[in-house]
Amino acid sequence: MVHDLLVITPDEVDALLAEGAPLRLLDVRTADAWAADESMARGATRISPDRPVSSAAALALPRHEWLVAYCA
């Protein structure tokens, strides 16, 4: 099943978080990129960019949350 993807700005993420929206940040950088800089956005969950669906399922991420992926 393919879902429509939306683009969201960091300011929009901040506003949604401030409103208490059900939102989860996902760090989807490659293993090499993540190892080179282990910093991560506050509250983010690391998942594999190669297997995002199975990674999210393995972590039992809540289905009612918006998932916001970043890789920068």
C-alpha positions, 0 to 999 in steps of 0.5 A, a space after each residue: 500500500 502506498 500513501 501520499 507523502 507530504 513535505 513539512 518544514 521544521 517550523 511546521 513540525 515545531 508548531 505541531 509539537 507545541 500543539 500536542 499533535 500525535 507526531 513522531 520524528 524518525 531519523 532515517 539516515 543511512 547507518 554510515 551517515 548516522 555513525 558519522 554524527 550520532 546526534 539526533 533530533 530530540 525525541 526522534 526514533 532511529 529506523 532503517 531507511 532500507 526497511 522503513 516499514 519493517 523497522 517501524 513494525 518491529 518498534 511497534 510505533 503507534 498507528 495513530 501518530 503522524 510519522 515525520 522522517 528526516 535524513 539531514 
